[in-house]
Structures are given as structure tokens and as C-alpha cells.
Amino acid sequence: MGGVGRIQLAGDGSVSRLELFLDLIFVFAFLNVTGVTAEQLNPAGLPRGLLLLVLLWWCWASFAWLGNTLRLDRGVMPVVMFGLSAAMFVLGLTVREAFLDRPGGLSGPVVFAMGYLFVRATVLGVATLAGTGPGRGRRLFLQAWPLALAGALFLLAAATVPGRIEDPVAREWARFALVACAIVVEYGGALLVGSGLWRITSIPYWAERHSLIVLIGFGETIISVGLSQGVAVAQPLTPAVLAGVLLGVGLAGALWWTYFDVARFVAEKSLERVSGERRTRLGRDAYSFLHLPMMAGLIMVALGLKEALGELRMHSDEVGRGLVPLVLYGGVALYLLGLILFELRTLRFLGRSPLLGIVLVALLAPLAPHLPVLAELTLLTAAAAAMALADATVFRHRHRRLHAQIAPVHEQAGVTPKELFFDLVFVYAFLQVAALMADDPTWRGLGRGLLVLTVLWLAWAGYAWLAAVVRSETAVVRLVMVTVVGLTALITLASPQAFVGALGGLPGPLVFVGCYAVIRLLHLAAFGLLAWQAPGWRTPPAGTALPTLLALALLLAAALLPRPVDDIRDFTPAQLGLWLLAIAIDFAGNARIGLRHLRIGSAEHWTDRHGLIIIIGLGEAVISTGSAVVYTPVSARIIVAVVLGTALLASLWWIYFGWDSTEGERTLAATGGTRRTRLARDAYTWLHLPMVAGIVLVSLGLRKTMSVLGSRGFFEFGPPPYLVGHVALFAGVLLYLLGDLAFRWRMTGRIRPARLVQTVVVAALLPLTTSLAALLALGVLAVVCLGFTAFEVARGHERAGVRPVTAR
């Protein structure tokens, strides 16, 4: 991969951005598993949730095997992948109805079974047609296809047969047994057939793909921490809630450390020592099989944190709370067990900190049901943190030997795991702004959300500049990142109260500004420490911190202003003025300072980091959109809206990641010195903000479109119920297009005529479609954007030739 910890999402032998988009949709499905299990947190509901997770994991594993064989971002494969993304979106929506159908829509179990069959058949069909070895396609057809079809038939039977059983208990047992049979057929068949059907052709890709899904699993855990307090709901911010959130993030960070400190990279080295069928068998066992208990453990941890923190929100301090402590502690134990087996299979040793972690969790688990929530979380987080401490003390000799197996690389070109973990949480905070605006669908709410988004972007951009200078995987840097992630989680909770606090808790504006100030001050301290430790680096004077400090002082003044009413949706003109002045000073002041004291070491890393923000934003827009209909029965309208929404996001993906996606990197690499810094500041720090804001607005528009599908028909005319939502959908695409045009012009000095025409067309459609039904307006926008995308693809084929689907 070219570097320890590198996650390079482009090029041969690595995970494409398109696959990351698909993985983020899997996160939505996993989140829904957590949600449906939380609704039925009992001895029957938890096993049902785990069964669904096992099925979804097998779907994902088939994509990993396919991506290891073929380039999924070449030829016609992007079209196929986005079609599968829409199918996975529908599958994720029907997770809540996989066992229990809801009246008023299509049969949820049947839709789930058909979606599973479609995904598995499409993946196997592509692999069969593109068979990369002698007789490989024929062997896949004869051996893999019957197993997949048998598993799908069991799911179809689980959807239809139990309905004929009158006894409700027997009906549920029959459905449970049939789903379990589908799992046995799929996984058992993979063992019986053996490892001869597939080949690991790219070790970096294989290890990287699985590390990404684990990273996304940790991101999902942080998202569950936020969801425990409600989506963009201004709940009172009590000290107990804030402490619980920090403990939850600390637990996720400690578990993240156990995988990405050593195990992930040393295991990759183990794959390199074997070849042929032995390598494939090792990859199947250690990754396809043994990563499943790790992911299941993370799902249980996410569920346990969501329930435990939800109890803190309800001011519950009771003990003996049923399954919640068992789920939380059991999830940590299951994750560590999977990690131990993973290390045993790849590294062939047993011991070290994960074994100590299981012992500690086992000792503490009997106490947990008898403790208050905060004490329960504190003990579990302390046990997880003790593993990192043990690696630095008790197991330091073995730990150092393992680290020595990882070749040190001082300048890494790619995005590191800690940066992607950091970005996942920040993008979730960005998308929570869409939920915030959805809760107040007025022009005032729109402006309030965009102000919050802008200050969050400034914080993220500061750390992007820091990472461009400090390319380090040291313990101190990781600890700072986990701390900032915890503070970001608190900001996410406090963002609905950024202007006016809710009654009954801490002052929301002060909590928001306080956490934001600590994040920015840590950033300043990191730069100061760098200047002190690196004599060759140009030391900035103390005055360089003045714009940031002045902006923070203005935000603090806005938080302290008296408010005549306690309405969280209101803000005074004085507050608005102080926020705008703070943002202006932050932008202008730090822009001048950056030119004198900042440098971009790796153009590849810089462009990848910002590309990741765009792709993660598009993926998490799916999660935000789906959250609007998680409690609505699946209907034909919802399926059509899912397809149209995915098509719209696919066209936005193409706008940024199409044929000319590397132009920015090449231009930045060809420049140097202050000119490179100015170019990076203008094109990325400044001009990526309107694109991110556009994604947030599109997310808001899709949420509002999905939220009214239960009350209107396909072509029912009349003004949309939320005019701001309609405007946000079209204006979001328009803002994204304008941001892309400005970005390309700043980097290359050229403007693409087709993109300019598309921008004009979308702008004209905004007022013309206000009288259309929400679903029809979405269809018009998606078709127009897809039409321009098809035109660009055709022109690209004419200029560059059709890029075929290639094997790795």
C-alpha cells in the first residue's frame, strides 16, 4: 500500500470511492438492525437482530470478493454498483420488517427476501460473466449459484410459509428457523465448496476493504451515541448526559485502538507470507468469517450505548435494567473474542491485551446490572483503556516486536485510519445539520443550520491542515484525535441549542461554544507544539492565533447575550451579527496567516482527504434520507423514491469523481511553495464548503420528500407541504454544481460548458417544479442530472475510449 496505515481510495490494488459509498449504505442497514433490536430488546429480539446482521454481512462479503477480482469503478460497473446501492438501500429499509410485516404497504419479509436475492444474484452474475481463470465462470455457476439460490429460497419461505401458521409463537419460531437455515446454507456452503472459486489477487485491497468496514462500524457506534439523544432534538444537556457521551466515545476509541494499532497491519503481512489457495483460505477465514463477530460485537456495543445513554437522557439512574448491561458488556466481549481469533488465525499467537480485556469484562459483567448507568459505562471504558495501557507496560516487549514487523514510513501519501475515523464523525455532525433544519423547515431554520455547518467546517479544515503537516501515528496524536471526536459528539448534541438553550439543563449555547473552543484551542496547541519540537519548521509568532481567539470570543459573546424568549428556533439580530463577524474573521484572518506558515507536503493526501469528505457526505446523506421513513411501511412509492434519490446522489458523485477527478491532484502536485498553499486554501478549504453545504441541503430535501410519501400519491399535484424542503433539494444541487464549477476553474482555469448548462437548467427547474408532487419533482431533478451525466460519459468515451471492466 505504500505506507503503514494508508487508506488510499483510488488506483489499482486499493478500495475505490464507489465501494466506500456502498459501504456507507451498509452502515445504514446495520444501523437499522440496531434500531429494530432496540425496539424489541428481549431474549427473542436480540437473536433476530443478529441473524439479520449475519445475512447483511454475507451480502457485504460477496462485494468484497467481487471487488478483489474486478475493478468496480471501470466500464459499466459504476452503473451496476449504483443499481446495487439502490437495492441495498431498499434492503436496509426493510430490515425492520424482515420478521414482522407492517400493515399499509408491501410485504416487508417478501421485499427483504427479494432484495437479498437480487443483490446476491447480481454479484454472482457479474463474477460469472467476468470469470478471470480457466473454467472459473463455469465453476461459479455450478457451485456458488445453487447455494445462493437455496439461501434465497429459504428467505422466501420464511416470508411466506409462517403466514399460514395460526399459532403466533409457532409462526415466529418457523420464521426464525427458516432464516437460520438460509444462513447455514450460505456459510456452510462456503466451507464445503472450499476456497478454489475465488482468489485474493490484491492483498492491500483485501486488508484495506475489511479495515474500512470495521472503521465504518466504529463510526456507526459514534452515530448511535448521537442517536441516543434523538435526531436534532433539543434535549436538556445535563452533566450526566455529557459525561455519558464522552465515556461512550472513549469506549469506541479504545476498541478502535486495539484493531488499528497493530493487528490490522501485521495480519496483512501474514497474508503476504503465503500464496495460492493457502492465501485465499487464510483471507476467507480471518476476514470473511472472523471479522463477522467483530462487527456483531460493534453492533451490540452501539445498541447498548444507545439504550444506556437514552436512559441518562430520561434521567433514569435505576439498576437492574434487563438486557442493556448484558448487550453492552457482551458486545465488547464478542468484539474482543473476534479480534483474538483473528490474531490467532493470522499471527498464530494468543495473548496480549485483548485477552486481558475479555478477562476484565468477564469480571465486571456480573456487577454491571447492579450499578447506575454512569458507573457501568465508567468501568467498561476503564477496562477497554486498560488494554492500551497494558500494551505500553506489561506486554511492551511483544508489542514492540509486532510494531517492528510494520515497516515505518515517515511520509504517507494516503489517508490514515485515524483521519478516516475522525472524518466519519465530523461528517455525521455535518449531516445532523440537515436534521436540525428538518426540525425547523423555515428560512430562519435554514440560515441557522448553515451557520452551524460553517463553523463546523472551519474546525474540520483546521485539522485537515494540521494533518497535512503532521503525518504521525503516535499515541499522542491518536489520543488528541479521539478527544476531538468526543467533543464533536457533544457538539452534535448541542447544535440544536447553539443559539438558545432548552429548559432544564446546562446552557446549550455555552456547551456548544465551549466544546468548539476546546477543539480549536487543541488545534492551536498542536501547531505550537510542532513549532517547539521541530527546529527546522518556521515558528509562527503568537499573534497568528489572534483571528481564532477573536472569533471564539465573538461566539462566546453571542452565547452570553440575553434572550427574551426560550425558543430554540429563534435568535436575535445581535447573535446573528456576532456569528457572521466571527466567521468572517476566522476565514479572512487565518487565510492570510496560512499562506505564511502552512505547507502542503503531499498533494495526493490533501486531495484524497477532501475527496473523502465529499464521498462520506454523499453516503451519509443516504443514512439521513432513510431515517425519515424508518417507521413507515415499505411501499412502492418509497422504493421509487429510493431509486430516484440514489440516482441523484450517483449523479452528484459523478460530478466530482468522474473522468477528470485527478485534475486537482495533478495541478496541486505541479505547483510548490506559497502558490501551492494558496491553491489548496482557495480550491479546497474555501470552495469545498459550498459543495458540502449543497450535500447537506440535498439531504434535507430528500428527507422532506421521503417524509410525505405516506400521505400523497405518485402524481398528486399541489404545492409541496414543505416549500423550504423543495427549495433545499434543488438549491442544494445548484450550490453543489456552482461549487464544483468554481473549484475546477480555480484549479485549471477552465469551465466545462455541459456543467454550466446543467447549472442553468437546475436553476430554471427550481421555480417551475414547486407545484409538482414531491416525488414527481424529485424524479424530474434526478432524470435531468442523470441525462447530463450520460452526456458526459458518452463524450468521455469518445475522447478516451471505453475503459473495460478489468480484473485485478
N, C-alpha and C positions, 0 to 999 in steps of 0.2 A: 504493500500500500504506500510505501514511501515514507512512513513515519509512524511512530508509536502513537496510537490513539487517533490516527487520522480517519476522518469520515469525509471522503471526497465523493460528492454526489454527481459526478459526471465522468465520462470517459470509460474506456474498456476496463473490465475487471472490477467495476465498482457499481454501487447502487445508483440507479438513475433517479432523477427528481420525480419522474412519473410514478415510480414504485413507492417513493416516500408519500406521495399524495394518496395512493391506495392504502398504505399502512395507516395513515391518519383516519381513513374511513373505517378501517378495522377497529381503531380506537373507539369510534362512535358505537360500533356493535358491542365491544367489550364494556363500554360504559352502560349500555342498555342492559347487559347481563347483570351488572352491579345493581342497576335500578330495579329490575324485576325481582332480583333476590332480596333486595331491601324491602320491597312491598310484601314479600312472603318469607320473612326471616323466621323460619321454623324448621324442624327436622326434615320436612318434605321439600320446602322451597330451596334450601341450600344445595342439596344434591341435584335438583333440576337445573339450577344456575350453573353448576359445574359441568353437567352434561352438555349444556349449550356452549359453554366455553370450549370444551373438548372438540365439538363439531366445528366451531368457528376457527379454532387453531388448525385443524386439518385443512380447512379451506386455505388459510394463510400459508401453511407449509407447502401446499401444491404450487402456489405462486412463487415461493422461494426456489423450489426445484426448477420451475419453468424459467425463472429469471437467471438462474445459474447456467442454463443451457442456451437461452436466446437473448439477444438484445431487445428488450421490450419497448425501447424508445426509437425503433427504426421501422421504416416501411409502413405497413398498415397496422403494426402493433399498437401505436398510440390510440387509434380508433377502437381497437379491440379492448385495450386496457380501460378506456373511459366507459365503454359499454359495461365491462365487468365492474367498474366502480359504481355505476348506477345500480347494478344488480346487488352489489354488496350493501349499498345504501338501503335498498328495499329490505334486504335480509336483516340488516341491523334494526330497521323499524319494526319488523315483525318478530323480533326476539321476545318481546313482551307478550306475544300471542302464540308463541310456539307450542305451549302446553295448554293454554286456556284461551279460547276464542272470545272475542268481544262482539256483542251484537251491534248491528248497524253498519257493517262493512263486509268485505270479503272474508272468507275463512282464513284466519291467521295461520293455523297449522299447515293448511294446504299451500298458502303463499310461501311460507318458510321452506317447506319441503321442495316446492318447485324452484324457488330461488337457489337453494343449495344444489339441486340437480343441474340448473343452468350454469352455475359457476364451475362446478366440478367438470361437467361435460365440455364446457368451452376450453378450460385449461388443458384437459386431456386431448381435446380435438386439435388444438394448436400444437401440442407436443407431438401428436401422432403425425400430423401433416409435415412437420418440420423435423422428423426423425434424423438425428445427427450421426448415426452409425449404421453399419450394415444390419438390416433387419430390425433396427430399433423401433421404427414405427409399427411394424407388424407385431412385435412382442408387446408393445404397449397396448395395442388393440386387443390382443388375445388374453393378456394377463391383468392389466390395470383396469381396463374398461369394465369387465364383469364385476369387479369388486366395487367400483364406484356406483355402478347401476344398482347393485344389490343394496348398498348402503342407502341410496336414494329411495329405493322401493320400501325399505323398512321405515324410512321417514314418512313416505306417503301413506303407508299402512298405519303409522302412529297418528296421522292426521285424520284418517277416515274410519278405521275399524273401531276405535273405542267409542265413537258416537252411537254405535248400536248396542252398547252395554248399558243396561239401566242402572245398575248399582254405581253410584258416583265413586266410591272407593276403588272398586274393581276397575272402573274406567280409567282412573288416574294411574293405577298400577300397570294396566295394559299399555298405556301410552308410554310410561316410564320404561317398561321392559323393551318395547319396540325401538325406542330411541337408543337405549343401551345396546341393542343388537346391531343397529347401524354403526355404532362406534366400534364394536368388537369386529365387525366385518372389515371396516376401513383400516383400523390399526393392526388387527391380526393378519389381515391380508398382506399388509406391507411387510410384515415379518416373514410370512410364508413365501411370498414371491422372492424375497431377498433384495439385494442391492444391485442386481445386474441391469435393471431397467434404466437407472439414472446414473449420471456421472457428475462428480464435483470437478468442474473444469476450471473454476477460478476460486482458489482458497480465500483471497481477500474479499471477494464478493460474498462468499458464503458466511464467513465470520462477521462481516460488516452488516449484512442483512439482518442477522439474528440479533446483533448488538443494537441495531436501530429499533427493532420491535420491543426489546427489553427497555431501551430508553423511553420509547413512547409509552410503555406500560408504567414507568415511573412518572412520566408526565401526566398520565391518567390518574395516578394516585394523588398528585397535587391538585388536579382538577376536582377530584372527589372531595378534597379538603374544602375547596371553594364552594362546591355544590351543597355541602352540609349546612351552609347558612342560607341557602336559597339562591336563585339566579337573579342577580341585580335587585335584591330586596334589601331595603334599608332596615336591617335588624339592629337592635341596640348592641353597641360594641362594648362588651363588658371585659374586665381584665381576664376572667376565666376563659372567655371565647378566644381572645388574642393569644393567651398562653397555650391553649389547646391547639390552635392553628400552628404556632411555632413548633410545638412538640411533634405534630403530625408531619410537618415539613422536615424536621430534624430526623425523624424516623425514616422517611423516604430517602433522605440524603445519605444516612448511614448505610442503608441497604444498597443504594446505588454504588457506594464506595466499594462494597465487597465484590461486585462484579467487575467494575471498570478500573480497579486499582491494579489487579494482576491477572485474574482468571481469564478475562476476555481475550487478552493478548497472548498469554502463554499457551492457551488452548489452540490458538491459531498456529503457533509454532509447532504444536504437536501434529496438526494436520499436515504440515509440510514435510514431516519425517516419514510419512507413509505414502503409498501411491496405489493407483488402480482401485480394485474392489475394496481393499482394506481401508482406503481413504473414504470411499463412499459409505461403507458400513459405519466407520467412526463418525462421519458427518451426520448420518441418519440417527444414530443412537444418541450422540452427545447434543445434537442441535434439534432435530425434528422431534425427538422423544423427550429428552431430559430438560429442554427449555420449557416444555409444557407445564410441569409442576412449578417452575419458577414463575411463569405467567399466571398460573392459577393462584399461587400464593400472593402475588401482587394484586390480583382482583379481590381476594379476600381481605387483604390489608386495606385496599381502597374502600371496600364495603364497611369494614369495621371502623375506619376513621370517619366515614360519612355518618354512620349511626352514632358513634361516641360523641363527635363534635355537635351533631344535631341535638343530643341530649344537653350539652352545655348551653346551646342556644335557648333551649326551653327551660333553662335554669334548674335542670334536674341534677341532683347530686346523690341519687339513690344508689344502693348497692344491690347485688344480686339481679342483674339486668338481663337474664336469659342468655341468649346465644351471642350477644355482642362481644364480650371478652373472649369467648371461645373462637369466634371468627377472626378477631384481630390477632390474638396470640397464635392461633393455628395457622393463619396466613403467613406470619413471619417464619414459623417453624417449617411450613411447606416450602416456602421460597428457599430457605437455607438448606433444606434437605435436597431440593433440586440442584442447588449450587454445589453441594458436597458430591452428589452423584456425577455431576458434570465434570468436576475436577478429578474425581476418581477415574472416570472413563477416558479423559484426555491426558491428564498428567500422571495418573497411576499413583496417587498418594492420598492418604486420608489423614486429616488433621487440620491444624491451623485454626484461624479464628471462626470460620463458620460452624465447626463442631462445638467450639466454646459457646457460640451464640445459641445453638439448639439446647445445650445443657442449661444455660441461664434462663431461656424462655420456658423450658420444662419446669424449672424450679419455681418460676414466678407465676406460671399459669394458674395453679390452684389458689393463689392469693387474689388474682385479678377480680373475680366476681364479687369479692367482699370489700373492694376498695372503691372510693369515689373515682369519677372519670379522670380527673387530672392526675391523681396518684397512679392510676392504671397506665395512663399514657407516659407519665414520667418514668416509671420503672421499665417499661418496654423500650422507650427511647434510650435510656441509660444502658440497657443490655445490648442494644444494637451499637451504641457508641463504644462500648467496651471492646467490641471486636476490632475496631480500628486501633484502639489503644493497645490491645494485645499484640497486634501485628508490629507495632513500634517498640514493644518491650519484650514480652515473653517469647514471641515467635520471630523476633527480629532477624535472627541468623537465616532461618529458612526463607523468610520474606525477602531478604536481600538477595539470596541466591535466585529466587524466582524473578526478581526485578532484573537481575543480571542477564537473564535469558532474553530480555526485551532490549533490542538494540537501541541505545539512546540516539535520538535525533534532535538537534537543538533548534532547527528551523523546519517546522512542519507546514506543509502547504495547505493541508485540509483543515476542516472544522473539527475540533476535538469533541469527545463525548460531553465534557463539562459545558462546552459552549452550546451544544445542541439541547442539552437538558435545560440550560438557562433560557434559551430561546423559546422552547416549548411553553415554559411557564409565562414568559413575557407576552407571547402571542395570545395565550389564554386570557391574560389581562386585557390585551387589545380587544379581543372578541367579547369580553364581558362589557365593554363599552357599548357594543351593539345591543346586548341585553338591557343595559341601562337605558338606552334610547327607546327600546321597545316598551319598557315600562312607562315611559313618558313620551308617547308619539306626537309631540308638538314641536314647533320650530324652536321653542325655548329648550326643550329636551335635547333636540339635535345639536344645538350650539353648545350646551353643557357637556354632552358626550365628546364632541370634537375637541373641546378644551382639555378634558381629562386625557384623551388619546394623545394630544400633542405633548403634554408634559411627560407622559409615559414613554413616548418615542425619544424624547431628549435624554431620558435616563438610559434607555437601551443603547442609543447611539454613543453615549459616553463610554459604555463598557465595550462596545464594538471597537472604538478607537484604542482603548486600553489593551484589548486582546491583540490588536494589530502590532502593538509594541512589545507586550509581554507574552511570549509563546512558551508557557510553562505549565507543567503538570504537577507542580509541587503541592505538598499538603496544604501550605498556607493559601495558595491560590484557590484550591478546591474548597477550602473552608470559607473563604470570602464569597465564592460563588453560591454555596449553599445558604450562607447568611442572607445574601441579596435575594435569593429565591424565596426564603421565608418572609422577608419584608415585602416582596412583591405580592405574595399571597395575602398579606394583611392589607396592602393597598387595594387588592381586588375586592376584599370585603368592604373596605371603607369608601370605595369610589362612588357608590350611590349617595354618600354623605359628604362628598368633597366640598360642597358649598354650605349645606345646612345639615346638622346632625339630627338623628332620631331621638325621641324622648326615651329616657330610661337607661341610658348608657353613657359611655365616655363621649366627649365632643367629637363627632365624626370628622369635621374639618381639621382639627388638631391631630387626630390619629393619622389621617391621610398625609398631611403636610409633614408630620413628624417622621413617619416611615420613609416618605420620599426624600426628606432631608438627609436621613442616615444613609440611604442608598447613594445619594450624590456626594456626601462627605466621605464615604468609604472610597468612592472613585477618586476624589482628590487626594486622599491619604495614600492610595496605591501609587499614584503618579509621583507623589512626594517621596515615598519610599524607594521607588525606582531611581529617581534622580540622586538620592543619597547613596544607594548601593552601586550604581553604575557610573564611575567617574567619567567614562567616555561619552555619556549622554548629556546633552545640553540641559543644564539645570534651569528650570523656569523660575523666575522671581515669584515672590509671594503674591504679588499683585495679579498674577494670572488667575488666581482663584476668585478675584473680586466679582466678575459677572455672575458666577454661580452663587456666591454668597448673597449678592444683592437680589438675585431672582428668588432665592429661598426666603429672604427677609420679606419680600413683597408678598409671596404666597402665605407666609405666616401672618402678615398683617391682614390679608384677606380673610384668613381663618378666624382672626380675633375680632373682626368687625361685628358689632351688634346687629342682630336681625330682628325685625319687628314681628315676624311670624315664624312658626316652626313648621314650615312646609319644605320638605327635602327637594321639591321640584322647583323651588324659587331661588333666585339670587338677586342681589341688589346691583344697581349700576356701578357702585363703588367696587364691589367684588369683581365684577366683570372687567373693569378698568385695570385693577391691580393684577389680575391674571394675565390679561393681554400685555401689560407692560413687562411683567416677569418673563413671559415667553419671548418677547422681542429682545430684551436684554440678554437672555440666555442664548438665543440664536446669534445675535449680532456680536456680542462680546466674545463668546467662545469661538466664533468663526475666525476672528482676527487673531486670537491667541493661538489657535490650532495651526495656522499657517507658519508660525514662527517656531513652534515647539513639537509638532507631531510629524510622524513619518509613517508611510505605508511600506512595510517590509516585503510583504508578499501580495501581489495583485490577485493571485489565484485565491488566497484565503479571504481577502477582503470582498471580492465579488461573490464567492460562494456563501459567505456569511449573510449577505444581503439577499441573495437568491433564496436561501433557506427561509428567511423571514417571509418572503412572498409565498413560497410553496406551503409553508406551515400555515400561513394565514388562510390560503385557499382551502387547505384540508380542514382546518378548524372551523371554517365557515360552514362546512358540511355538518359538523357537530352542532354548531349553533342553530342551523336551519332545522335539523332533525329534532332538536329539543322542543320545537314549537308544536310537534304533533306526536310526542311520545305517548300521550294519554288518549289519542284519537284513534278509533278503529281504522285499520288499514282499508283503504277504498281505492277504486280505480282512479279517482281524482288525485289522491295522494301519490300513487305510483306514477301517473303522468307528470305531476309536479316535480317528483324526484328526478325523473329522466330529464325534464327541461332544466331544472336547477343544476344538475350535473353537467349538462351540455353547456350551459352558460359559464360555469366555472372552468370547464375544459377550454372554452374559447379564450377566457382570461389567462389561463395557463399558457396557451399558445402565444399570446401576445408578448409575454415576457420570455418564454423558454423556446421559441420557435427556431427557425433556421439561423437567425443572427444572434443567438443567445450568448455567444462568446465574444461578441464585438467589444463589449465593455471591458472584459478582462484583457483582451489584446491591446486595446488603446491605453489602458492604465499601465500595463507592463512596458509599453513602449515609451512611457514618459518617466521622468525622475525628479527628485528634489521637491522644491516647493510647488512646481507645476503639478506633480502627481498628487500632492496633498490637496491643492485647490480643486483639482478634478474630482478626487474622491469625496471631498466635502460637498461640492455642488451637486454632483450626479447621484450620490448615494445618501449622504446624511440629509440633504435637503429634498431632493426630487423623488426619493423613495417614500417620503412621508405622504404625499398625495395618493400614491398607489396603495399604501397600507390603509389610508383613510377611505379610499374607494372600496377596498375589500370589506371594511367594516360596514360601510353603507349598504353594499350589496347583501351582506349578511343580514342586516336589519330588514331590507326589502324582502328577502326570501323568507325570513321569519314571519313577517306580516302576511305574505302571500299564503304560506302554509297554514297559518293560524285561522284563516277564514274558509278553508276548503270544506269544512263540515257544514257550512251554512249556505253555500252557494253552489250552483251547478256549473257545468263546463263553460257555457256561453251566456251566462246571465249578465245582462248589461246593467248599467247604472254606475254611479260614482263608487270608487273603492271605499271600503269602510275606514281605511286609514290613508288619507291623502299623503301624509308625510312618508308612510311606508312605500307608496308607489313612487314618489319623488326620489326617495333614498335609493331604490333599486336602479332606476335609470341614471340618476345623478352619480351613483357610485361607479357604474360602468363608465360614465362620461369622465369622471375625475381620474379613474384608473387610466383611461386612454390618454388624457391630457398629460398625466404624469409620465406615462411611457414615451409620448412624443417629445416632451421636454428632456427626458433622460437620454433618449437616442440622439437628439440634436446636440446636447451638451457633450456627449461622448464622441460623436462622429461628425457633427456639423451638417447632418443630413436629416430630412424628414421624409418618411415613406408616404407617398400620395394615398395609397389604399387606407392607411391608418387615419389619415386626415379626413378622408371621405367618410370612413366609419364613424369618426367622432361627430361630424356634422349630421349624419343620419340619426345617430342615437339622440343627439340634442333635439332634433326635429320631432322624434318619436315621443319625447317626454310629455309635451302638452297634448299631442294627438291621441295618446292612449289613456288619458285619465278617465274616460267614460267607459272603458272596457272592463270586463270582469278581471279580477286579479290573475286568474290562471291564464286567460287569453292574453293579457298584457305581458305576462312572463313568457308565453310562447312566442309572441311577436319579437320580443327582445332576444330570446335565445336563437331563433331562426335567423335573424339579421346578423348576429355575431357569428354564428356558425357559417353563414354564407360568406362573410368576409374571410373567415379562417380558411374555408375551402378554396377561395380565390388565391390566397397567399400560398397555400400548399401547392396548388396547381402551378403557379408561377415559379415556386421554388423547385418543383420537379423539372420544369422546362429549363431552368438555369443550371441546376446542379445535377440533374439526373435523379431517378428514383433510387433512394437508398434501400436496398433489400433488407429483409429480415435476416440477420446474421447470427451465427452460432458463436458462443464464447470460445 
